[in-house]
Amino acid sequence: MLRDLERTPVLGQAGLVLSKNDERKLRRIAASVRPRAAEIESRWSRKLGTIFGASPDVPRLKALKMLNPGAWLPLLQTGQVEDFLEAVDYHGKRLAKLDVPPH
């Protein structure tokens, strides 16, 4: 019976079904990207600067920054997939309310 529970997909807050194997893969990806997190975040910040220019829209910028790789790496690396999905769902809805078009 425990083996069946181990293979049972989990439903995240965002409505995404992930198996335990998928969760393990996400943790491995996060661990492999972690050494380059600072570089990725720096590039992300520069990209946001080109989008928003000299006067950034603070609420939009904050929501976008919460979706950058550096924000979610620690959650995924420690296996907090539910928290990651919840954060992505929350900030995605926030961006939609702020009329940020998907790119």
Secondary structure as a PSIPRED ss2 file (coil, helix, strand):
# PSIPRED VFORMAT (PSIPRED V4.0)

   1 M C   1.000  0.000  0.000
   2 L H   0.000  1.000  0.000
   3 R H   0.000  1.000  0.000
   4 D H   0.000  1.000  0.000
   5 L H   0.000  1.000  0.000
   6 E H   0.000  1.000  0.000
   7 R H   0.000  1.000  0.000
   8 T C   1.000  0.000  0.000
   9 P C   1.000  0.000  0.000
  10 V E   0.000  0.000  1.000
  11 L E   0.000  0.000  1.000
  12 G C   1.000  0.000  0.000
  13 Q C   1.000  0.000  0.000
  14 A C   1.000  0.000  0.000
  15 G C   1.000  0.000  0.000
  16 L C   1.000  0.000  0.000
  17 V E   0.000  0.000  1.000
  18 L E   0.000  0.000  1.000
  19 S C   1.000  0.000  0.000
  20 K H   0.000  1.000  0.000
  21 N H   0.000  1.000  0.000
  22 D H   0.000  1.000  0.000
  23 E H   0.000  1.000  0.000
  24 R H   0.000  1.000  0.000
  25 K H   0.000  1.000  0.000
  26 L H   0.000  1.000  0.000
  27 R H   0.000  1.000  0.000
  28 R H   0.000  1.000  0.000
  29 I H   0.000  1.000  0.000
  30 A H   0.000  1.000  0.000
  31 A H   0.000  1.000  0.000
  32 S H   0.000  1.000  0.000
  33 V H   0.000  1.000  0.000
  34 R H   0.000  1.000  0.000
  35 P H   0.000  1.000  0.000
  36 R H   0.000  1.000  0.000
  37 A H   0.000  1.000  0.000
  38 A H   0.000  1.000  0.000
  39 E H   0.000  1.000  0.000
  40 I H   0.000  1.000  0.000
  41 E H   0.000  1.000  0.000
  42 S H   0.000  1.000  0.000
  43 R H   0.000  1.000  0.000
  44 W H   0.000  1.000  0.000
  45 S H   0.000  1.000  0.000
  46 R H   0.000  1.000  0.000
  47 K H   0.000  1.000  0.000
  48 L H   0.000  1.000  0.000
  49 G H   0.000  1.000  0.000
  50 T H   0.000  1.000  0.000
  51 I H   0.000  1.000  0.000
  52 F H   0.000  1.000  0.000
  53 G C   1.000  0.000  0.000
  54 A C   1.000  0.000  0.000
  55 S C   1.000  0.000  0.000
  56 P C   1.000  0.000  0.000
  57 D C   1.000  0.000  0.000
  58 V H   0.000  1.000  0.000
  59 P H   0.000  1.000  0.000
  60 R H   0.000  1.000  0.000
  61 L H   0.000  1.000  0.000
  62 K H   0.000  1.000  0.000
  63 A H   0.000  1.000  0.000
  64 L H   0.000  1.000  0.000
  65 K H   0.000  1.000  0.000
  66 M C   1.000  0.000  0.000
  67 L C   1.000  0.000  0.000
  68 N C   1.000  0.000  0.000
  69 P H   0.000  1.000  0.000
  70 G H   0.000  1.000  0.000
  71 A H   0.000  1.000  0.000
  72 W H   0.000  1.000  0.000
  73 L H   0.000  1.000  0.000
  74 P H   0.000  1.000  0.000
  75 L H   0.000  1.000  0.000
  76 L H   0.000  1.000  0.000
  77 Q H   0.000  1.000  0.000
  78 T C   1.000  0.000  0.000
  79 G C   1.000  0.000  0.000
  80 Q C   1.000  0.000  0.000
  81 V H   0.000  1.000  0.000
  82 E H   0.000  1.000  0.000
  83 D H   0.000  1.000  0.000
  84 F H   0.000  1.000  0.000
  85 L H   0.000  1.000  0.000
  86 E H   0.000  1.000  0.000
  87 A H   0.000  1.000  0.000
  88 V H   0.000  1.000  0.000
  89 D H   0.000  1.000  0.000
  90 Y H   0.000  1.000  0.000
  91 H H   0.000  1.000  0.000
  92 G H   0.000  1.000  0.000
  93 K H   0.000  1.000  0.000
  94 R H   0.000  1.000  0.000
  95 L H   0.000  1.000  0.000
  96 A H   0.000  1.000  0.000
  97 K H   0.000  1.000  0.000
  98 L C   1.000  0.000  0.000
  99 D C   1.000  0.000  0.000
 100 V C   1.000  0.000  0.000
 101 P C   1.000  0.000  0.000
 102 P C   1.000  0.000  0.000
 103 H C   1.000  0.000  0.000
